[in-house]
């Protein structure tokens, strides 16, 4: 049973990490080019969602693009560190 929970924790963490990486790629023109999208499709919404709860204030405030990008990236890094600690739980 313990092994099942360990596999589940790492699978969920890996899935979230991939989702966050794709969300961060969608916030920059170079990342959009790597994904095959035109640079006009830049969006911060996926990075803001994967960065919750740290990126919550971004939904309430109207900030410029650079500040929004910085907060979304820091929020995703915080969640990555927190998720890694939770995934390593009993290892």
N, C-alpha and C positions, 0 to 999 in steps of 0.2 A: 504494500500500500504506500509506503514511504517513497519507493522508487517511482510510482505512478505520479505522485504529487510533484516530485522533483522534475520529471519529464514535462509535466503540465506547466510548471512554473517557467522552465526554460523555453518551452514552446511559445507561451504567451509573451514572454519578454522578447524573444526573437521576432515575433510577428509585430509587436509594437515598435521595435527598433527599425524594422524595414519600413513600416508605415511612416515613422517620423523622418527617416532618411528621404523618402519620396516626397513628403510634405515640405521638407527643407529645400529639396531640389526645385519644387514648384515656386519658390519665393525669389529665385534668381534667374536672369536670362540665360546664363551659361548652363544652369541645371535644366532649364526648359529645353535648350538645344540638345542636351544629352538625352533627354527623354523623347525628342522628336517633335516638340511643340514650338510654335512661333514665339518670339520674345514678348509679344503683346499679351500673352495669356498669364502674366505674372499674377499670382494670387497669394494672399497671406492666410486665408481662412483655414486650410488644412494644417498649417504650422501652428496656428492659434489653437486649434482643437487638440492637437497632439501635445501641446504645451500646457494644457489645463492642469492644475488650477492656477499656476503661476502667470499664465497669460490672460486670465479672466478680465483684468482691467482694460485690456485692449478692445473688448467688446463694448465697453462703455465710453471710451475716450476716442476722439478723432485726432490721431497723431500723424506726423509725416511718415513717409515710407521708410526712411533710415531708422528712426526710433522704433517703429513697429517691427522691422526686421531684427533689430538688435534684441528687443525684448522677447520675440518669438524664438530666436536662436538660444538665448540664455535659458528660457523656460524649457526648451527641449533638452538641453544639456542637463539641467537640474533633474528632469524626469528620467533621463538615461541613467544618471548616477543613483537615483532613488530606486529605479526598477532593477538595477544590477544588485543593489543591496538586498532587495526583497527576493530576487531570484536565487541568490546564494544562500538564503535563509538558514537551512540546516546542513549545508555542505561542509 
